[in-house]
Amino acid sequence: MAECNWVEVVQAVAVIVASVVAIFGINAWKREYVGKRRMELAEEVLAMFYEVRDVMHDIRAPFSFGKRPAIPPWLGIGVGCR
């Protein structure tokens, strides 16, 4: 009878240990997943900030494209004026 009791105790301890290991494993997986998603989000936000920076630079320096802006003829500047 005592031998049967020890087997049941060992089984119960094994179930408890397996449950604890599973809980730690799930928590570790969750932390990894959340951290990975935060990293991906940070990369996306950084890429968007760089795009905004480039657009703002282009807006603030419109004559840096290498193309002359059209000069209205009523200004009297340009070809044929003396």
mmCIF file of the N, C-alpha and C atoms, coordinates in Angstrom:
data_MODEL
# 
_entry.id   MODEL 
# 
loop_
_atom_site.group_PDB 
_atom_site.id 
_atom_site.type_symbol 
_atom_site.label_atom_id 
_atom_site.label_alt_id 
_atom_site.label_comp_id 
_atom_site.label_asym_id 
_atom_site.label_entity_id 
_atom_site.label_seq_id 
_atom_site.pdbx_PDB_ins_code 
_atom_site.Cartn_x 
_atom_site.Cartn_y 
_atom_site.Cartn_z 
_atom_site.occupancy 
_atom_site.B_iso_or_equiv 
_atom_site.pdbx_formal_charge 
_atom_site.auth_seq_id 
_atom_site.auth_comp_id 
_atom_site.auth_asym_id 
_atom_site.auth_atom_id 
_atom_site.pdbx_PDB_model_num 
ATOM 1   N N  . MET A 1 1  ? 0.805  -1.181 0.000   1.00 0.00 ? 1  MET A N  1 
ATOM 2   C CA . MET A 1 1  ? 0.000  0.000  0.000   1.00 0.00 ? 1  MET A CA 1 
ATOM 3   C C  . MET A 1 1  ? 0.862  1.264  0.000   1.00 0.00 ? 1  MET A C  1 
ATOM 4   N N  . ALA A 1 2  ? 1.918  1.288  0.769   1.00 0.00 ? 2  ALA A N  1 
ATOM 5   C CA . ALA A 1 2  ? 2.802  2.445  0.834   1.00 0.00 ? 2  ALA A CA 1 
ATOM 6   C C  . ALA A 1 2  ? 3.507  2.668  -0.493  1.00 0.00 ? 2  ALA A C  1 
ATOM 7   N N  . GLU A 1 3  ? 3.805  1.605  -1.193  1.00 0.00 ? 3  GLU A N  1 
ATOM 8   C CA . GLU A 1 3  ? 4.468  1.713  -2.488  1.00 0.00 ? 3  GLU A CA 1 
ATOM 9   C C  . GLU A 1 3  ? 3.563  2.402  -3.501  1.00 0.00 ? 3  GLU A C  1 
ATOM 10  N N  . CYS A 1 4  ? 2.302  2.115  -3.507  1.00 0.00 ? 4  CYS A N  1 
ATOM 11  C CA . CYS A 1 4  ? 1.327  2.729  -4.408  1.00 0.00 ? 4  CYS A CA 1 
ATOM 12  C C  . CYS A 1 4  ? 1.210  4.225  -4.104  1.00 0.00 ? 4  CYS A C  1 
ATOM 13  N N  . ASN A 1 5  ? 1.268  4.588  -2.847  1.00 0.00 ? 5  ASN A N  1 
ATOM 14  C CA . ASN A 1 5  ? 1.182  5.972  -2.430  1.00 0.00 ? 5  ASN A CA 1 
ATOM 15  C C  . ASN A 1 5  ? 2.364  6.784  -2.985  1.00 0.00 ? 5  ASN A C  1 
ATOM 16  N N  . TRP A 1 6  ? 3.568  6.204  -2.975  1.00 0.00 ? 6  TRP A N  1 
ATOM 17  C CA . TRP A 1 6  ? 4.749  6.895  -3.489  1.00 0.00 ? 6  TRP A CA 1 
ATOM 18  C C  . TRP A 1 6  ? 4.632  7.124  -4.996  1.00 0.00 ? 6  TRP A C  1 
ATOM 19  N N  . VAL A 1 7  ? 4.099  6.178  -5.708  1.00 0.00 ? 7  VAL A N  1 
ATOM 20  C CA . VAL A 1 7  ? 3.917  6.327  -7.157  1.00 0.00 ? 7  VAL A CA 1 
ATOM 21  C C  . VAL A 1 7  ? 2.970  7.479  -7.453  1.00 0.00 ? 7  VAL A C  1 
ATOM 22  N N  . GLU A 1 8  ? 1.913  7.572  -6.691  1.00 0.00 ? 8  GLU A N  1 
ATOM 23  C CA . GLU A 1 8  ? 0.964  8.664  -6.892  1.00 0.00 ? 8  GLU A CA 1 
ATOM 24  C C  . GLU A 1 8  ? 1.592  10.015 -6.568  1.00 0.00 ? 8  GLU A C  1 
ATOM 25  N N  . VAL A 1 9  ? 2.415  10.053 -5.539  1.00 0.00 ? 9  VAL A N  1 
ATOM 26  C CA . VAL A 1 9  ? 3.095  11.299 -5.172  1.00 0.00 ? 9  VAL A CA 1 
ATOM 27  C C  . VAL A 1 9  ? 4.060  11.719 -6.282  1.00 0.00 ? 9  VAL A C  1 
ATOM 28  N N  . VAL A 1 10 ? 4.814  10.772 -6.817  1.00 0.00 ? 10 VAL A N  1 
ATOM 29  C CA . VAL A 1 10 ? 5.760  11.075 -7.892  1.00 0.00 ? 10 VAL A CA 1 
ATOM 30  C C  . VAL A 1 10 ? 5.011  11.566 -9.126  1.00 0.00 ? 10 VAL A C  1 
ATOM 31  N N  . GLN A 1 11 ? 3.903  10.948 -9.438  1.00 0.00 ? 11 GLN A N  1 
ATOM 32  C CA . GLN A 1 11 ? 3.103  11.393 -10.583 1.00 0.00 ? 11 GLN A CA 1 
ATOM 33  C C  . GLN A 1 11 ? 2.568  12.808 -10.363 1.00 0.00 ? 11 GLN A C  1 
ATOM 34  N N  . ALA A 1 12 ? 2.096  13.095 -9.185  1.00 0.00 ? 12 ALA A N  1 
ATOM 35  C CA . ALA A 1 12 ? 1.568  14.421 -8.874  1.00 0.00 ? 12 ALA A CA 1 
ATOM 36  C C  . ALA A 1 12 ? 2.665  15.479 -8.966  1.00 0.00 ? 12 ALA A C  1 
ATOM 37  N N  . VAL A 1 13 ? 3.843  15.153 -8.437  1.00 0.00 ? 13 VAL A N  1 
ATOM 38  C CA . VAL A 1 13 ? 4.971  16.085 -8.523  1.00 0.00 ? 13 VAL A CA 1 
ATOM 39  C C  . VAL A 1 13 ? 5.369  16.306 -9.980  1.00 0.00 ? 13 VAL A C  1 
ATOM 40  N N  . ALA A 1 14 ? 5.364  15.251 -10.782 1.00 0.00 ? 14 ALA A N  1 
ATOM 41  C CA . ALA A 1 14 ? 5.719  15.368 -12.191 1.00 0.00 ? 14 ALA A CA 1 
ATOM 42  C C  . ALA A 1 14 ? 4.722  16.261 -12.933 1.00 0.00 ? 14 ALA A C  1 
ATOM 43  N N  . VAL A 1 15 ? 3.457  16.116 -12.620 1.00 0.00 ? 15 VAL A N  1 
ATOM 44  C CA . VAL A 1 15 ? 2.429  16.962 -13.245 1.00 0.00 ? 15 VAL A CA 1 
ATOM 45  C C  . VAL A 1 15 ? 2.626  18.418 -12.845 1.00 0.00 ? 15 VAL A C  1 
ATOM 46  N N  . ILE A 1 16 ? 2.919  18.658 -11.583 1.00 0.00 ? 16 ILE A N  1 
ATOM 47  C CA . ILE A 1 16 ? 3.135  20.029 -11.108 1.00 0.00 ? 16 ILE A CA 1 
ATOM 48  C C  . ILE A 1 16 ? 4.360  20.638 -11.777 1.00 0.00 ? 16 ILE A C  1 
ATOM 49  N N  . VAL A 1 17 ? 5.454  19.894 -11.842 1.00 0.00 ? 17 VAL A N  1 
ATOM 50  C CA . VAL A 1 17 ? 6.683  20.395 -12.480 1.00 0.00 ? 17 VAL A CA 1 
ATOM 51  C C  . VAL A 1 17 ? 6.433  20.688 -13.953 1.00 0.00 ? 17 VAL A C  1 
ATOM 52  N N  . ALA A 1 18 ? 5.744  19.782 -14.645 1.00 0.00 ? 18 ALA A N  1 
ATOM 53  C CA . ALA A 1 18 ? 5.445  20.002 -16.067 1.00 0.00 ? 18 ALA A CA 1 
ATOM 54  C C  . ALA A 1 18 ? 4.576  21.237 -16.262 1.00 0.00 ? 18 ALA A C  1 
ATOM 55  N N  . SER A 1 19 ? 3.628  21.455 -15.374 1.00 0.00 ? 19 SER A N  1 
ATOM 56  C CA . SER A 1 19 ? 2.759  22.634 -15.461 1.00 0.00 ? 19 SER A CA 1 
ATOM 57  C C  . SER A 1 19 ? 3.551  23.920 -15.263 1.00 0.00 ? 19 SER A C  1 
ATOM 58  N N  . VAL A 1 20 ? 4.439  23.912 -14.279 1.00 0.00 ? 20 VAL A N  1 
ATOM 59  C CA . VAL A 1 20 ? 5.268  25.103 -14.016 1.00 0.00 ? 20 VAL A CA 1 
ATOM 60  C C  . VAL A 1 20 ? 6.176  25.393 -15.212 1.00 0.00 ? 20 VAL A C  1 
ATOM 61  N N  . VAL A 1 21 ? 6.788  24.361 -15.774 1.00 0.00 ? 21 VAL A N  1 
ATOM 62  C CA . VAL A 1 21 ? 7.659  24.546 -16.942 1.00 0.00 ? 21 VAL A CA 1 
ATOM 63  C C  . VAL A 1 21 ? 6.853  25.086 -18.115 1.00 0.00 ? 21 VAL A C  1 
ATOM 64  N N  . ALA A 1 22 ? 5.644  24.567 -18.318 1.00 0.00 ? 22 ALA A N  1 
ATOM 65  C CA . ALA A 1 22 ? 4.791  25.049 -19.414 1.00 0.00 ? 22 ALA A CA 1 
ATOM 66  C C  . ALA A 1 22 ? 4.426  26.517 -19.214 1.00 0.00 ? 22 ALA A C  1 
ATOM 67  N N  . ILE A 1 23 ? 4.107  26.896 -17.985 1.00 0.00 ? 23 ILE A N  1 
ATOM 68  C CA . ILE A 1 23 ? 3.752  28.293 -17.712 1.00 0.00 ? 23 ILE A CA 1 
ATOM 69  C C  . ILE A 1 23 ? 4.940  29.214 -17.977 1.00 0.00 ? 23 ILE A C  1 
ATOM 70  N N  . PHE A 1 24 ? 6.133  28.818 -17.516 1.00 0.00 ? 24 PHE A N  1 
ATOM 71  C CA . PHE A 1 24 ? 7.327  29.631 -17.785 1.00 0.00 ? 24 PHE A CA 1 
ATOM 72  C C  . PHE A 1 24 ? 7.599  29.715 -19.288 1.00 0.00 ? 24 PHE A C  1 
ATOM 73  N N  . GLY A 1 25 ? 7.410  28.639 -19.984 1.00 0.00 ? 25 GLY A N  1 
ATOM 74  C CA . GLY A 1 25 ? 7.635  28.634 -21.432 1.00 0.00 ? 25 GLY A CA 1 
ATOM 75  C C  . GLY A 1 25 ? 6.674  29.542 -22.171 1.00 0.00 ? 25 GLY A C  1 
ATOM 76  N N  . ILE A 1 26 ? 5.414  29.504 -21.781 1.00 0.00 ? 26 ILE A N  1 
ATOM 77  C CA . ILE A 1 26 ? 4.413  30.375 -22.418 1.00 0.00 ? 26 ILE A CA 1 
ATOM 78  C C  . ILE A 1 26 ? 4.707  31.831 -22.117 1.00 0.00 ? 26 ILE A C  1 
ATOM 79  N N  . ASN A 1 27 ? 5.078  32.138 -20.883 1.00 0.00 ? 27 ASN A N  1 
ATOM 80  C CA . ASN A 1 27 ? 5.416  33.527 -20.539 1.00 0.00 ? 27 ASN A CA 1 
ATOM 81  C C  . ASN A 1 27 ? 6.639  34.011 -21.313 1.00 0.00 ? 27 ASN A C  1 
ATOM 82  N N  . ALA A 1 28 ? 7.640  33.156 -21.479 1.00 0.00 ? 28 ALA A N  1 
ATOM 83  C CA . ALA A 1 28 ? 8.829  33.538 -22.244 1.00 0.00 ? 28 ALA A CA 1 
ATOM 84  C C  . ALA A 1 28 ? 8.461  33.779 -23.705 1.00 0.00 ? 28 ALA A C  1 
ATOM 85  N N  . TRP A 1 29 ? 7.613  32.932 -24.266 1.00 0.00 ? 29 TRP A N  1 
ATOM 86  C CA . TRP A 1 29 ? 7.188  33.103 -25.650 1.00 0.00 ? 29 TRP A CA 1 
ATOM 87  C C  . TRP A 1 29 ? 6.423  34.413 -25.812 1.00 0.00 ? 29 TRP A C  1 
ATOM 88  N N  . LYS A 1 30 ? 5.564  34.731 -24.835 1.00 0.00 ? 30 LYS A N  1 
ATOM 89  C CA . LYS A 1 30 ? 4.781  35.962 -24.898 1.00 0.00 ? 30 LYS A CA 1 
ATOM 90  C C  . LYS A 1 30 ? 5.692  37.188 -24.859 1.00 0.00 ? 30 LYS A C  1 
ATOM 91  N N  . ARG A 1 31 ? 6.678  37.177 -23.954 1.00 0.00 ? 31 ARG A N  1 
ATOM 92  C CA . ARG A 1 31 ? 7.619  38.305 -23.870 1.00 0.00 ? 31 ARG A CA 1 
ATOM 93  C C  . ARG A 1 31 ? 8.388  38.465 -25.183 1.00 0.00 ? 31 ARG A C  1 
ATOM 94  N N  . GLU A 1 32 ? 8.813  37.351 -25.762 1.00 0.00 ? 32 GLU A N  1 
ATOM 95  C CA . GLU A 1 32 ? 9.537  37.406 -27.029 1.00 0.00 ? 32 GLU A CA 1 
ATOM 96  C C  . GLU A 1 32 ? 8.660  37.969 -28.138 1.00 0.00 ? 32 GLU A C  1 
ATOM 97  N N  . TYR A 1 33 ? 7.403  37.531 -28.201 1.00 0.00 ? 33 TYR A N  1 
ATOM 98  C CA . TYR A 1 33 ? 6.498  37.995 -29.240 1.00 0.00 ? 33 TYR A CA 1 
ATOM 99  C C  . TYR A 1 33 ? 6.223  39.486 -29.098 1.00 0.00 ? 33 TYR A C  1 
ATOM 100 N N  . VAL A 1 34 ? 5.957  39.945 -27.882 1.00 0.00 ? 34 VAL A N  1 
ATOM 101 C CA . VAL A 1 34 ? 5.680  41.363 -27.644 1.00 0.00 ? 34 VAL A CA 1 
ATOM 102 C C  . VAL A 1 34 ? 6.925  42.194 -27.974 1.00 0.00 ? 34 VAL A C  1 
ATOM 103 N N  . GLY A 1 35 ? 8.096  41.727 -27.566 1.00 0.00 ? 35 GLY A N  1 
ATOM 104 C CA . GLY A 1 35 ? 9.330  42.453 -27.871 1.00 0.00 ? 35 GLY A CA 1 
ATOM 105 C C  . GLY A 1 35 ? 9.589  42.520 -29.361 1.00 0.00 ? 35 GLY A C  1 
ATOM 106 N N  . LYS A 1 36 ? 9.328  41.439 -30.060 1.00 0.00 ? 36 LYS A N  1 
ATOM 107 C CA . LYS A 1 36 ? 9.528  41.424 -31.516 1.00 0.00 ? 36 LYS A CA 1 
ATOM 108 C C  . LYS A 1 36 ? 8.573  42.407 -32.185 1.00 0.00 ? 36 LYS A C  1 
ATOM 109 N N  . ARG A 1 37 ? 7.336  42.427 -31.753 1.00 0.00 ? 37 ARG A N  1 
ATOM 110 C CA . ARG A 1 37 ? 6.356  43.350 -32.349 1.00 0.00 ? 37 ARG A CA 1 
ATOM 111 C C  . ARG A 1 37 ? 6.727  44.794 -32.061 1.00 0.00 ? 37 ARG A C  1 
ATOM 112 N N  . ARG A 1 38 ? 7.202  45.067 -30.863 1.00 0.00 ? 38 ARG A N  1 
ATOM 113 C CA . ARG A 1 38 ? 7.633  46.441 -30.550 1.00 0.00 ? 38 ARG A CA 1 
ATOM 114 C C  . ARG A 1 38 ? 8.807  46.864 -31.428 1.00 0.00 ? 38 ARG A C  1 
ATOM 115 N N  . MET A 1 39 ? 9.731  45.937 -31.673 1.00 0.00 ? 39 MET A N  1 
ATOM 116 C CA . MET A 1 39 ? 10.881 46.244 -32.523 1.00 0.00 ? 39 MET A CA 1 
ATOM 117 C C  . MET A 1 39 ? 10.423 46.528 -33.952 1.00 0.00 ? 39 MET A C  1 
ATOM 118 N N  . GLU A 1 40 ? 9.494  45.720 -34.460 1.00 0.00 ? 40 GLU A N  1 
ATOM 119 C CA . GLU A 1 40 ? 8.986  45.947 -35.809 1.00 0.00 ? 40 GLU A CA 1 
ATOM 120 C C  . GLU A 1 40 ? 8.279  47.296 -35.895 1.00 0.00 ? 40 GLU A C  1 
ATOM 121 N N  . LEU A 1 41 ? 7.497  47.626 -34.890 1.00 0.00 ? 41 LEU A N  1 
ATOM 122 C CA . LEU A 1 41 ? 6.796  48.906 -34.870 1.00 0.00 ? 41 LEU A CA 1 
ATOM 123 C C  . LEU A 1 41 ? 7.785  50.067 -34.818 1.00 0.00 ? 41 LEU A C  1 
ATOM 124 N N  . ALA A 1 42 ? 8.823  49.931 -34.021 1.00 0.00 ? 42 ALA A N  1 
ATOM 125 C CA . ALA A 1 42 ? 9.839  50.985 -33.936 1.00 0.00 ? 42 ALA A CA 1 
ATOM 126 C C  . ALA A 1 42 ? 10.541 51.170 -35.274 1.00 0.00 ? 42 ALA A C  1 
ATOM 127 N N  . GLU A 1 43 ? 10.819 50.089 -35.984 1.00 0.00 ? 43 GLU A N  1 
ATOM 128 C CA . GLU A 1 43 ? 11.452 50.196 -37.303 1.00 0.00 ? 43 GLU A CA 1 
ATOM 129 C C  . GLU A 1 43 ? 10.527 50.894 -38.292 1.00 0.00 ? 43 GLU A C  1 
ATOM 130 N N  . GLU A 1 44 ? 9.232  50.570 -38.256 1.00 0.00 ? 44 GLU A N  1 
ATOM 131 C CA . GLU A 1 44 ? 8.283  51.221 -39.157 1.00 0.00 ? 44 GLU A CA 1 
ATOM 132 C C  . GLU A 1 44 ? 8.181  52.715 -38.867 1.00 0.00 ? 44 GLU A C  1 
ATOM 133 N N  . VAL A 1 45 ? 8.115  53.071 -37.583 1.00 0.00 ? 45 VAL A N  1 
ATOM 134 C CA . VAL A 1 45 ? 8.014  54.483 -37.209 1.00 0.00 ? 45 VAL A CA 1 
ATOM 135 C C  . VAL A 1 45 ? 9.275  55.232 -37.621 1.00 0.00 ? 45 VAL A C  1 
ATOM 136 N N  . LEU A 1 46 ? 10.435 54.620 -37.434 1.00 0.00 ? 46 LEU A N  1 
ATOM 137 C CA . LEU A 1 46 ? 11.686 55.264 -37.831 1.00 0.00 ? 46 LEU A CA 1 
ATOM 138 C C  . LEU A 1 46 ? 11.730 55.484 -39.341 1.00 0.00 ? 46 LEU A C  1 
ATOM 139 N N  . ALA A 1 47 ? 11.288 54.497 -40.108 1.00 0.00 ? 47 ALA A N  1 
ATOM 140 C CA . ALA A 1 47 ? 11.256 54.645 -41.566 1.00 0.00 ? 47 ALA A CA 1 
ATOM 141 C C  . ALA A 1 47 ? 10.314 55.780 -41.966 1.00 0.00 ? 47 ALA A C  1 
ATOM 142 N N  . MET A 1 48 ? 9.178  55.897 -41.293 1.00 0.00 ? 48 MET A N  1 
ATOM 143 C CA . MET A 1 48 ? 8.240  56.978 -41.591 1.00 0.00 ? 48 MET A CA 1 
ATOM 144 C C  . MET A 1 48 ? 8.834  58.337 -41.245 1.00 0.00 ? 48 MET A C  1 
ATOM 145 N N  . PHE A 1 49 ? 9.551  58.427 -40.131 1.00 0.00 ? 49 PHE A N  1 
ATOM 146 C CA . PHE A 1 49 ? 10.191 59.690 -39.775 1.00 0.00 ? 49 PHE A CA 1 
ATOM 147 C C  . PHE A 1 49 ? 11.229 60.090 -40.815 1.00 0.00 ? 49 PHE A C  1 
ATOM 148 N N  . TYR A 1 50 ? 11.988 59.131 -41.329 1.00 0.00 ? 50 TYR A N  1 
ATOM 149 C CA . TYR A 1 50 ? 12.957 59.448 -42.375 1.00 0.00 ? 50 TYR A CA 1 
ATOM 150 C C  . TYR A 1 50 ? 12.251 59.912 -43.644 1.00 0.00 ? 50 TYR A C  1 
ATOM 151 N N  . GLU A 1 51 ? 11.120 59.307 -43.988 1.00 0.00 ? 51 GLU A N  1 
ATOM 152 C CA . GLU A 1 51 ? 10.366 59.758 -45.154 1.00 0.00 ? 51 GLU A CA 1 
ATOM 153 C C  . GLU A 1 51 ? 9.863  61.187 -44.956 1.00 0.00 ? 51 GLU A C  1 
ATOM 154 N N  . VAL A 1 52 ? 9.341  61.476 -43.774 1.00 0.00 ? 52 VAL A N  1 
ATOM 155 C CA . VAL A 1 52 ? 8.858  62.833 -43.480 1.00 0.00 ? 52 VAL A CA 1 
ATOM 156 C C  . VAL A 1 52 ? 10.014 63.821 -43.533 1.00 0.00 ? 52 VAL A C  1 
ATOM 157 N N  . ARG A 1 53 ? 11.164 63.419 -43.002 1.00 0.00 ? 53 ARG A N  1 
ATOM 158 C CA . ARG A 1 53 ? 12.336 64.305 -43.036 1.00 0.00 ? 53 ARG A CA 1 
ATOM 159 C C  . ARG A 1 53 ? 12.719 64.631 -44.474 1.00 0.00 ? 53 ARG A C  1 
ATOM 160 N N  . ASP A 1 54 ? 12.719 63.620 -45.344 1.00 0.00 ? 54 ASP A N  1 
ATOM 161 C CA . ASP A 1 54 ? 13.079 63.850 -46.739 1.00 0.00 ? 54 ASP A CA 1 
ATOM 162 C C  . ASP A 1 54 ? 12.056 64.744 -47.441 1.00 0.00 ? 54 ASP A C  1 
ATOM 163 N N  . VAL A 1 55 ? 10.780 64.524 -47.162 1.00 0.00 ? 55 VAL A N  1 
ATOM 164 C CA . VAL A 1 55 ? 9.739  65.349 -47.767 1.00 0.00 ? 55 VAL A CA 1 
ATOM 165 C C  . VAL A 1 55 ? 9.862  66.785 -47.280 1.00 0.00 ? 55 VAL A C  1 
ATOM 166 N N  . MET A 1 56 ? 10.090 66.966 -45.982 1.00 0.00 ? 56 MET A N  1 
ATOM 167 C CA . MET A 1 56 ? 10.250 68.325 -45.455 1.00 0.00 ? 56 MET A CA 1 
ATOM 168 C C  . MET A 1 56 ? 11.463 69.017 -46.068 1.00 0.00 ? 56 MET A C  1 
ATOM 169 N N  . HIS A 1 57 ? 12.523 68.288 -46.280 1.00 0.00 ? 57 HIS A N  1 
ATOM 170 C CA . HIS A 1 57 ? 13.705 68.858 -46.915 1.00 0.00 ? 57 HIS A CA 1 
ATOM 171 C C  . HIS A 1 57 ? 13.382 69.294 -48.339 1.00 0.00 ? 57 HIS A C  1 
ATOM 172 N N  . ASP A 1 58 ? 12.658 68.457 -49.069 1.00 0.00 ? 58 ASP A N  1 
ATOM 173 C CA . ASP A 1 58 ? 12.288 68.806 -50.439 1.00 0.00 ? 58 ASP A CA 1 
ATOM 174 C C  . ASP A 1 58 ? 11.351 69.999 -50.480 1.00 0.00 ? 58 ASP A C  1 
ATOM 175 N N  . ILE A 1 59 ? 10.448 70.112 -49.518 1.00 0.00 ? 59 ILE A N  1 
ATOM 176 C CA . ILE A 1 59 ? 9.513  71.237 -49.482 1.00 0.00 ? 59 ILE A CA 1 
ATOM 177 C C  . ILE A 1 59 ? 10.255 72.530 -49.148 1.00 0.00 ? 59 ILE A C  1 
ATOM 178 N N  . ARG A 1 60 ? 11.196 72.461 -48.240 1.00 0.00 ? 60 ARG A N  1 
ATOM 179 C CA . ARG A 1 60 ? 11.892 73.668 -47.800 1.00 0.00 ? 60 ARG A CA 1 
ATOM 180 C C  . ARG A 1 60 ? 12.940 74.135 -48.791 1.00 0.00 ? 60 ARG A C  1 
ATOM 181 N N  . ALA A 1 61 ? 13.382 73.280 -49.698 1.00 0.00 ? 61 ALA A N  1 
ATOM 182 C CA . ALA A 1 61 ? 14.396 73.646 -50.687 1.00 0.00 ? 61 ALA A CA 1 
ATOM 183 C C  . ALA A 1 61 ? 13.863 73.331 -52.084 1.00 0.00 ? 61 ALA A C  1 
ATOM 184 N N  . PRO A 1 62 ? 12.872 74.093 -52.582 1.00 0.00 ? 62 PRO A N  1 
ATOM 185 C CA . PRO A 1 62 ? 12.242 73.738 -53.855 1.00 0.00 ? 62 PRO A CA 1 
ATOM 186 C C  . PRO A 1 62 ? 13.153 73.946 -55.064 1.00 0.00 ? 62 PRO A C  1 
ATOM 187 N N  . PHE A 1 63 ? 14.189 74.765 -54.954 1.00 0.00 ? 63 PHE A N  1 
ATOM 188 C CA . PHE A 1 63 ? 15.043 75.037 -56.103 1.00 0.00 ? 63 PHE A CA 1 
ATOM 189 C C  . PHE A 1 63 ? 16.244 74.109 -56.162 1.00 0.00 ? 63 PHE A C  1 
ATOM 190 N N  . SER A 1 64 ? 16.273 73.122 -55.356 1.00 0.00 ? 64 SER A N  1 
ATOM 191 C CA . SER A 1 64 ? 17.413 72.214 -55.353 1.00 0.00 ? 64 SER A CA 1 
ATOM 192 C C  . SER A 1 64 ? 17.213 71.011 -56.269 1.00 0.00 ? 64 SER A C  1 
ATOM 193 N N  . PHE A 1 65 ? 16.188 71.049 -57.112 1.00 0.00 ? 65 PHE A N  1 
ATOM 194 C CA . PHE A 1 65 ? 15.922 69.922 -57.984 1.00 0.00 ? 65 PHE A CA 1 
ATOM 195 C C  . PHE A 1 65 ? 16.705 69.999 -59.290 1.00 0.00 ? 65 PHE A C  1 
ATOM 196 N N  . GLY A 1 66 ? 17.416 71.096 -59.534 1.00 0.00 ? 66 GLY A N  1 
ATOM 197 C CA . GLY A 1 66 ? 18.209 71.217 -60.746 1.00 0.00 ? 66 GLY A CA 1 
ATOM 198 C C  . GLY A 1 66 ? 17.400 71.743 -61.928 1.00 0.00 ? 66 GLY A C  1 
ATOM 199 N N  . LYS A 1 67 ? 16.186 72.135 -61.702 1.00 0.00 ? 67 LYS A N  1 
ATOM 200 C CA . LYS A 1 67 ? 15.317 72.641 -62.762 1.00 0.00 ? 67 LYS A CA 1 
ATOM 201 C C  . LYS A 1 67 ? 14.932 74.067 -62.411 1.00 0.00 ? 67 LYS A C  1 
ATOM 202 N N  . ARG A 1 68 ? 15.103 74.968 -63.384 1.00 0.00 ? 68 ARG A N  1 
ATOM 203 C CA . ARG A 1 68 ? 14.751 76.364 -63.134 1.00 0.00 ? 68 ARG A CA 1 
ATOM 204 C C  . ARG A 1 68 ? 13.257 76.537 -63.104 1.00 0.00 ? 68 ARG A C  1 
ATOM 205 N N  . PRO A 1 69 ? 12.769 77.351 -62.193 1.00 0.00 ? 69 PRO A N  1 
ATOM 206 C CA . PRO A 1 69 ? 11.335 77.610 -62.179 1.00 0.00 ? 69 PRO A CA 1 
ATOM 207 C C  . PRO A 1 69 ? 10.939 78.477 -63.376 1.00 0.00 ? 69 PRO A C  1 
ATOM 208 N N  . ALA A 1 70 ? 9.719  78.353 -63.794 1.00 0.00 ? 70 ALA A N  1 
ATOM 209 C CA . ALA A 1 70 ? 9.234  79.165 -64.920 1.00 0.00 ? 70 ALA A CA 1 
ATOM 210 C C  . ALA A 1 70 ? 9.142  80.623 -64.477 1.00 0.00 ? 70 ALA A C  1 
ATOM 211 N N  . ILE A 1 71 ? 9.671  81.526 -65.322 1.00 0.00 ? 71 ILE A N  1 
ATOM 212 C CA . ILE A 1 71 ? 9.625  82.949 -65.015 1.00 0.00 ? 71 ILE A CA 1 
ATOM 213 C C  . ILE A 1 71 ? 8.470  83.545 -65.813 1.00 0.00 ? 71 ILE A C  1 
ATOM 214 N N  . PRO A 1 72 ? 7.554  84.195 -65.150 1.00 0.00 ? 72 PRO A N  1 
ATOM 215 C CA . PRO A 1 72 ? 6.421  84.775 -65.878 1.00 0.00 ? 72 PRO A CA 1 
ATOM 216 C C  . PRO A 1 72 ? 6.886  85.853 -66.847 1.00 0.00 ? 72 PRO A C  1 
ATOM 217 N N  . PRO A 1 73 ? 6.321  85.914 -68.074 1.00 0.00 ? 73 PRO A N  1 
ATOM 218 C CA . PRO A 1 73 ? 6.774  86.890 -69.070 1.00 0.00 ? 73 PRO A CA 1 
ATOM 219 C C  . PRO A 1 73 ? 6.516  88.334 -68.662 1.00 0.00 ? 73 PRO A C  1 
ATOM 220 N N  . TRP A 1 74 ? 5.561  88.591 -67.799 1.00 0.00 ? 74 TRP A N  1 
ATOM 221 C CA . TRP A 1 74 ? 5.264  89.969 -67.420 1.00 0.00 ? 74 TRP A CA 1 
ATOM 222 C C  . TRP A 1 74 ? 6.338  90.589 -66.550 1.00 0.00 ? 74 TRP A C  1 
ATOM 223 N N  . LEU A 1 75 ? 7.318  89.761 -66.084 1.00 0.00 ? 75 LEU A N  1 
ATOM 224 C CA . LEU A 1 75 ? 8.403  90.315 -65.287 1.00 0.00 ? 75 LEU A CA 1 
ATOM 225 C C  . LEU A 1 75 ? 9.429  91.024 -66.177 1.00 0.00 ? 75 LEU A C  1 
ATOM 226 N N  . GLY A 1 76 ? 9.458  90.684 -67.450 1.00 0.00 ? 76 GLY A N  1 
ATOM 227 C CA . GLY A 1 76 ? 10.394 91.338 -68.364 1.00 0.00 ? 76 GLY A CA 1 
ATOM 228 C C  . GLY A 1 76 ? 11.800 90.786 -68.234 1.00 0.00 ? 76 GLY A C  1 
ATOM 229 N N  . ILE A 1 77 ? 11.952 89.619 -67.660 1.00 0.00 ? 77 ILE A N  1 
ATOM 230 C CA . ILE A 1 77 ? 13.255 89.006 -67.508 1.00 0.00 ? 77 ILE A CA 1 
ATOM 231 C C  . ILE A 1 77 ? 13.299 87.797 -68.430 1.00 0.00 ? 77 ILE A C  1 
ATOM 232 N N  . GLY A 1 78 ? 14.382 87.643 -69.135 1.00 0.00 ? 78 GLY A N  1 
ATOM 233 C CA . GLY A 1 78 ? 14.498 86.439 -69.943 1.00 0.00 ? 78 GLY A CA 1 
ATOM 234 C C  . GLY A 1 78 ? 14.952 86.736 -71.366 1.00 0.00 ? 78 GLY A C  1 
ATOM 235 N N  . VAL A 1 79 ? 14.704 85.802 -72.237 1.00 0.00 ? 79 VAL A N  1 
ATOM 236 C CA . VAL A 1 79 ? 15.162 85.897 -73.626 1.00 0.00 ? 79 VAL A CA 1 
ATOM 237 C C  . VAL A 1 79 ? 14.420 87.012 -74.331 1.00 0.00 ? 79 VAL A C  1 
ATOM 238 N N  . GLY A 1 80 ? 15.158 87.805 -75.101 1.00 0.00 ? 80 GLY A N  1 
ATOM 239 C CA . GLY A 1 80 ? 14.556 88.867 -75.912 1.00 0.00 ? 80 GLY A CA 1 
ATOM 240 C C  . GLY A 1 80 ? 14.438 90.189 -75.193 1.00 0.00 ? 80 GLY A C  1 
ATOM 241 N N  . CYS A 1 81 ? 14.783 90.275 -73.961 1.00 0.00 ? 81 CYS A N  1 
ATOM 242 C CA . CYS A 1 81 ? 14.701 91.528 -73.217 1.00 0.00 ? 81 CYS A CA 1 
ATOM 243 C C  . CYS A 1 81 ? 16.093 92.170 -73.203 1.00 0.00 ? 81 CYS A C  1 
ATOM 244 N N  . ARG A 1 82 ? 16.072 93.498 -73.347 1.00 0.00 ? 82 ARG A N  1 
ATOM 245 C CA . ARG A 1 82 ? 17.340 94.210 -73.327 1.00 0.00 ? 82 ARG A CA 1 
ATOM 246 C C  . ARG A 1 82 ? 17.409 95.152 -72.180 1.00 0.00 ? 82 ARG A C  1 
# 
